Amino acid sequence: MGDGKQFRRGRDASAALGLVPRQFSTGGKQVLLGITKCGDQYIRSMLIHGARAVFFRASEKTDSLSVWVNRIREKRGFNRAVVALANKLLRIAWVIIARNEMYLPATKQNQ
């Protein structure tokens, strides 16, 4: 990712690593498929493994990210939730790198 300046937003960084759905759109109908395989396979797999590690501890915690993870798992299933978390972690990393900001997890007072 370098310094992250080559991406305009976090979604662009996710797309470059292949963590967003592949789109097949025609006639005004949008079809979202699985994640793409573009980008660095090693970094993508490390993000997925890191997301799995967070995932296994999320059921024990009550912070906002863990609550979000558990809700996505119930709605979409394990693997899709893991990829969604990896995507979210990459976007957080992009903000930290590109904007030089500190990560402040959301708390009930911040929301």
FENSUL-V532900 format. One record per pair of residues at least 4 apart in sequence whose C-alpha atoms are under 6 Angstrom apart, sorted by the first residue. I is the first residue (numbers start at 1). GAP is how many residues later the second one is. D is the distance in whole Angstrom. If there is no record, write none. Layout:
# FENSUL-V532900
i:I gap:GAP d:D
i:I gap:GAP d:D
This chain:
# FENSUL-V532900
i:3 gap:95 d:6
i:4 gap:94 d:5
i:5 gap:93 d:6
i:7 gap:5 d:6
i:7 gap:6 d:6
i:10 gap:81 d:5
i:10 gap:84 d:6
i:14 gap:5 d:5
i:15 gap:4 d:6
i:15 gap:5 d:6
i:16 gap:23 d:5
i:17 gap:22 d:4
i:18 gap:18 d:5
i:18 gap:19 d:5
i:18 gap:20 d:5
i:18 gap:21 d:6
i:19 gap:16 d:6
i:19 gap:68 d:6
i:20 gap:15 d:5
i:21 gap:11 d:6
i:21 gap:12 d:6
i:21 gap:13 d:5
i:21 gap:14 d:4
i:22 gap:10 d:6
i:22 gap:11 d:5
i:22 gap:12 d:6
i:22 gap:13 d:6
i:22 gap:14 d:5
i:23 gap:8 d:6
i:23 gap:9 d:5
i:24 gap:7 d:5
i:25 gap:4 d:6
i:25 gap:5 d:4
i:25 gap:6 d:6
i:47 gap:39 d:5
i:48 gap:38 d:6
i:51 gap:4 d:6
i:51 gap:31 d:6
i:51 gap:34 d:6
i:51 gap:35 d:5
i:58 gap:8 d:5
i:72 gap:4 d:6
i:72 gap:9 d:6
i:73 gap:4 d:5
i:73 gap:5 d:5
i:73 gap:8 d:5
i:94 gap:4 d:6
i:95 gap:4 d:5
i:96 gap:4 d:5
i:96 gap:5 d:5
i:106 gap:4 d:6
